[in-house]
Amino acid sequence: MKKIVLTGICQMEPVEAPVPEIRQPDEVLIRMKAVGVCGSDVHYYDSGKIGSQVVQYPFAVGHEGAGQIEAVGSGVKRLRPGDRVAIDPAMPCFGCDQCRAGRFHTCRHMRFLGCPGQAEGCLAEYIVMPESSCFPISDRLTYEQASVSEPLAIGVYAVQLSGVRPGQTICILGSGPIGMSVLAAARAIGVEQVYVTDKIPERLALARLSGATWTGDANDPHLTEQMLDTCPQPDFVFECCGSQDALDSAIRLLVPGGKLMIIGIPPFSRFSFDVDSMRRKEIAIQNVRRQNGCTGKTIELLEQGLIKVDHWITHRFPLERTQEAFEMVSHYRDGVLKAMIMC
């Protein structure tokens, strides 16, 4: 089978590899159909690491995927060959203290697709996954839409974790795929006042198309002051771009007693905060880790038409042109929002 692997910083190539084998009773073999390029994949491409997670070359990334079941293990109960599935890339142990507490996303023994030291990614023609990570999809969803369910589930989880309610106001800093996921999830529960910022005009246009009530160009050095002058202070700010400047703006923008949700993955190891402002406003800070238990709910939202994502997919590439897709996403070329690899 064909497989795309990282071979160095900003280097990847296709290789021939054996089709992976089912080794455990609960595993299934999946023929991949679509894989979305995620910002975290691009971190591994650009720098070879995210924090303590360092790539050992060669290594396949990719974790936003959907495909068709080709074969099943002897203990598989829900799935059969021919089923179409969206993939939750998390493979928790289900036995540690975190899993028993319902925190499967912080499992002590987590294996996650495309995460160095845990599991090879899904930029391949075939992968093997546990049945528990596979969610059947109906014919109403395309494989591309099912792949987008992975980042979208992060937005669904972030909105759920924040506690935001209809009638409250939110601001989203960064309208890439995660920011758009937060926007879609918030609108789906009835949040009407949503402000969105980004540096890419095409992304701001997509945000307006998706229900943002106000958008602003993050390249403008006076944007925060403009927002404070013209918009009510938000109850929640979702930081979705991994930027120190965005965090500084978030603290200034938030209403006293507001909540900062940090979702973006920065390319550096430490943030800093204006302690005086944060303390005087009594700002709450919540980090968001992946999409704990929200994949099924997200697929329901997509299948019911409550969230639409087709316009998020701005570029498509065949598997052999994966590096071209990564270069585009890495350099934010051509207004890219979501690049999709067609397997």
Summary of the structure (lengths in Angstrom):
residues: 343
radius of gyration: 19.8
end to end distance: 11.0
largest distance: 62.9
contacts: 1197
relative contact order: 0.16
helix: 33%
strand: 28%
